[in-house]
Amino acid sequence: MNKQTRYEALSAFLKSKRANINPQSVGLPMGSRRRTPGLRREEVAQIAGVSTTWYTWLEQGRDIKVSSSVLESIATALQLNNDERKYLFDLAIEVNPNVSKQVVQQIKIPPSLEKILSELKHCPTYITDRHFQIVGWNRAAAHVFLDFEQIPWEQRNLIRLVFTRKELRSLAVNWEHFVKGFLAIFRAYYGQYVGDEWYNQFLEEMTNLHPEFQSLWQESQVSIAPEVQIEFRHAKAGKMLFNLTSLQVQGDMDLRCSVYTPVEESSTELKLKRLMKKSED
């Protein structure tokens, strides 16, 4: 993203996090004259030990000098977790401005990852790149989610699919929770690759095509590797419970492996085995 877009993203993130803080959690009274939720700018500045004017300029997305120590103070004042802190630093301090737009092209994953996919027989697993393009999956994933082989590779973007495919919209019992997990990881990539204009083009496209995308994106959640339990209502198998583990794959291709492990005390694995066996008959 260009400098102005990066500052706008920083501004939106700071405002969102400031609005989410309960004043009482930092020892301030709620008060009856608060017109907006969360903390005021001057309160964040006071907690961080910076001037109100300087913090206001930062939140307004002005081109000002920032230091790591001051950003740490801002992160602490806004109660950011580790992933959110990294996102703040990525946007406020352009570490690698020369990252160019990655050409969207079909990636062939290495044999080692192919082996991992095949061995996870009853754990739906897919592999995505930094744009959330699906570049690999196993049979279990094809049965639980979609047969990605039937989708042209240029359309296999996971973010786009969860908004456009009715099968995925109806799969998760809490669709918004399902989507927020993806967007939290996507935002981490967005901050990391500040020089890749693809992200802004994609965000503009999704905002124009799907009104609900913008409201979910504005929540500004950031998570590099969330671990969550997800409940599905599969059209053929019924209720299924999975623990999602998202893993960063080592190597220079920046791939991510998402593994859905059946919850042990549930009947999910048995249902998945039956579903897969039925397709073979």
C-alpha positions in Angstrom: 0.0 0.0 0.0 1.2 3.6 -0.5 2.1 5.8 2.4 -1.3 7.5 2.6 -3.2 4.3 2.5 -1.0 2.9 5.2 -1.6 5.9 7.5 -5.4 5.6 6.9 -5.2 1.9 7.9 -3.3 2.9 11.0 -5.8 5.6 11.9 -8.8 3.2 11.5 -7.0 0.6 13.7 -6.2 3.0 16.5 -9.7 4.4 16.6 -11.2 0.9 16.7 -9.0 -0.3 19.5 -9.5 2.9 21.5 -13.3 2.5 21.2 -13.1 -1.0 22.6 -11.5 -0.2 25.9 -13.7 0.1 29.0 -12.7 3.2 30.8 -13.2 1.4 34.1 -10.5 -1.1 33.1 -7.9 1.6 33.3 -9.2 3.2 36.5 -11.4 5.9 34.9 -15.1 6.5 35.7 -17.6 5.7 33.0 -19.2 9.1 33.4 -22.5 10.3 31.9 -21.1 12.7 29.4 -19.2 10.2 27.3 -20.6 10.6 23.8 -18.5 7.8 22.2 -17.6 4.4 23.5 -14.2 3.6 24.9 -11.4 6.1 25.8 -10.9 9.6 24.6 -7.8 10.5 22.7 -6.5 12.6 25.6 -6.9 9.6 27.9 -4.9 7.3 25.7 -2.2 10.0 25.4 -2.1 10.4 29.2 -1.8 6.7 29.8 0.9 6.4 27.2 2.8 9.4 28.4 2.7 11.4 25.2 1.1 14.7 24.3 -2.5 14.8 23.3 -1.5 16.7 20.1 1.0 14.1 19.1 -1.4 11.2 19.7 -4.1 13.0 17.8 -1.8 13.5 14.8 -0.9 9.8 14.9 -4.6 8.7 15.0 -5.4 11.2 12.2 -2.9 9.4 10.0 -0.5 12.3 9.7 3.1 11.8 8.5 4.9 12.2 11.8 8.0 10.5 13.2 7.4 7.6 15.6 9.8 5.6 17.7 9.6 2.0 18.9 9.5 3.0 22.6 6.6 5.4 22.0 4.7 2.8 20.0 5.2 0.3 22.8 3.6 2.8 25.2 0.7 3.3 22.8 0.2 -0.5 22.5 0.2 -0.8 26.2 -2.3 2.0 26.6 -4.6 0.4 24.1 -4.2 -3.1 25.7 -3.0 -4.7 22.4 -2.0 -8.3 22.3 1.2 -9.5 20.7 -0.3 -9.9 17.2 -2.0 -6.5 17.4 1.3 -4.9 18.5 3.1 -6.3 15.5 0.3 -5.0 13.3 0.7 -1.5 14.9 4.4 -1.5 14.3 4.0 -2.8 10.7 1.7 0.1 9.8 3.5 2.9 11.8 7.0 2.0 10.9 7.5 0.9 7.3 10.2 -1.7 7.7 10.2 -3.1 4.2 8.7 -0.5 1.7 10.0 -2.4 -1.3 7.6 -5.3 -1.1 6.0 -5.3 -4.6 2.7 -6.7 -5.7 2.8 -10.5 -5.7 1.7 -11.9 -9.0 -1.3 -14.2 -8.4 -0.3 -17.5 -9.9 -0.9 -21.1 -9.2 1.6 -22.4 -6.7 2.8 -26.0 -6.7 3.3 -27.1 -3.1 6.4 -29.2 -2.3 6.1 -33.0 -1.9 6.6 -32.7 1.9 3.4 -30.7 2.2 1.6 -33.1 -0.1 2.6 -35.9 2.2 1.3 -34.1 5.2 -2.0 -33.5 3.5 -2.5 -37.1 2.6 -1.5 -38.4 6.0 -4.1 -36.2 7.7 -6.8 -38.5 6.4 -9.6 -37.5 8.8 -8.6 -33.9 9.6 -9.8 -31.5 6.9 -6.8 -29.5 5.9 -6.0 -26.8 3.4 -3.0 -24.7 2.6 -3.2 -21.0 1.6 -0.7 -18.4 0.5 -0.4 -14.8 1.9 -3.4 -13.7 -0.3 -5.5 -16.5 1.2 -5.4 -18.3 -2.2 -6.0 -22.0 -1.6 -3.0 -23.8 -3.0 -3.5 -27.3 -1.5 -6.1 -29.4 0.3 -6.8 -33.0 1.2 -9.8 -35.3 0.6 -11.3 -34.6 4.0 -11.4 -30.9 3.3 -13.1 -31.5 -0.1 -15.8 -33.4 1.7 -16.4 -31.0 4.5 -16.0 -27.7 2.7 -16.0 -27.7 -1.1 -14.5 -29.8 -3.9 -11.9 -27.1 -4.7 -10.8 -29.0 -7.8 -14.1 -27.9 -9.4 -13.4 -24.3 -8.8 -11.0 -22.5 -11.2 -7.8 -21.8 -9.4 -8.0 -18.0 -9.9 -11.3 -18.1 -7.9 -10.0 -20.2 -5.0 -9.5 -17.3 -2.6 -10.8 -18.5 0.8 -12.0 -15.0 1.9 -13.9 -14.6 -1.3 -15.4 -18.1 -1.1 -16.8 -17.8 2.4 -18.7 -14.7 1.2 -19.9 -16.0 -2.2 -20.5 -19.8 -1.8 -23.8 -20.7 -0.1 -22.3 -24.0 1.0 -19.8 -22.2 3.2 -22.3 -19.6 4.4 -24.6 -22.3 5.7 -21.8 -24.6 7.0 -20.7 -22.8 10.1 -23.3 -22.4 12.9 -21.9 -19.0 13.7 -20.9 -17.7 10.2 -19.6 -14.4 11.5 -17.3 -16.0 14.0 -16.1 -18.3 11.3 -15.3 -15.4 9.0 -13.7 -13.2 11.7 -11.1 -15.8 12.2 -10.0 -15.6 8.6 -10.1 -11.8 8.5 -8.0 -11.7 11.7 -5.2 -13.6 9.9 -5.7 -11.7 6.7 -5.2 -8.4 8.6 -1.9 -9.7 9.9 -0.8 -10.3 6.4 -2.2 -6.9 5.3 0.1 -5.1 7.9 3.1 -7.3 7.1 3.1 -6.7 3.3 2.5 -2.9 3.3 4.0 -2.6 -0.2 1.7 -5.1 -1.9 -1.1 -3.1 -3.6 -3.1 -6.3 -4.2 -4.5 -6.1 -0.7 -6.1 -2.7 -1.2 -7.6 -3.8 -4.6 -9.0 -6.9 -3.0 -10.4 -5.0 0.0 -12.1 -2.5 -2.3 -13.6 -5.3 -4.4 -14.9 -7.2 -1.3 -16.4 -4.0 0.1 -18.2 -3.1 -3.1 -19.6 -6.6 -3.6 -20.4 -7.6 0.0 -21.7 -4.9 2.3 -21.3 -7.1 5.4 -17.6 -7.5 4.7 -16.9 -3.9 5.6 -18.5 -4.0 9.0 -16.6 -7.2 9.9 -13.3 -5.8 8.6 -13.7 -2.6 10.6 -13.6 -4.6 13.8 -9.9 -4.7 13.3 -9.2 -8.1 14.8 -5.6 -9.4 14.3 -4.4 -12.9 15.0 -1.4 -14.7 13.4 -2.4 -18.2 14.4 -5.8 -18.5 16.2 -6.8 -21.8 17.8 -10.6 -22.0 18.0 -13.4 -24.6 18.2 -15.9 -24.4 15.3 -19.3 -26.0 15.0 -20.5 -27.0 11.6 -23.9 -28.1 10.4 -22.9 -30.2 7.4 -25.6 -30.8 4.8 -24.9 -34.6 4.7 -23.2 -35.3 8.0 -25.1 -33.0 10.4 -23.4 -31.6 13.5 -19.6 -31.6 13.4 -17.2 -30.1 15.9 -13.6 -29.2 15.0 -10.6 -27.6 16.6 -8.9 -25.3 14.1 -5.2 -25.0 14.3 -3.5 -22.5 11.9 0.2 -23.1 11.3 2.7 -20.9 9.5 4.7 -23.2 7.1 8.5 -22.6 7.1 10.0 -21.6 3.8 10.1 -18.7 1.4 6.6 -19.2 -0.1 4.8 -17.9 3.0 2.2 -20.6 3.2 -0.2 -21.4 6.0 -1.6 -24.8 6.9 -5.1 -24.9 8.5 -5.9 -28.2 10.2 -9.5 -29.0 11.4 -9.1 -31.7 14.1 -12.3 -33.5 15.1 -13.2 -32.9 18.7 -12.5 -36.2 20.5 -15.5 -36.4 22.7 -17.8 -35.8 19.7 -18.9 -38.2 16.9 -17.3 -35.9 14.2 -14.6 -38.3 13.1 -17.0 -41.2 12.7 -19.3 -39.0 10.7 -16.5 -37.9 8.5 -15.3 -41.4 7.9 -18.8 -42.5 6.9 -19.1 -39.4 4.6 -15.9 -40.2 2.8 -16.6 -43.9 2.6 -20.0 -43.3 1.1 -18.5 -41.2 -1.7 -16.3 -44.2 -2.6 -19.1 -46.7 -2.8 
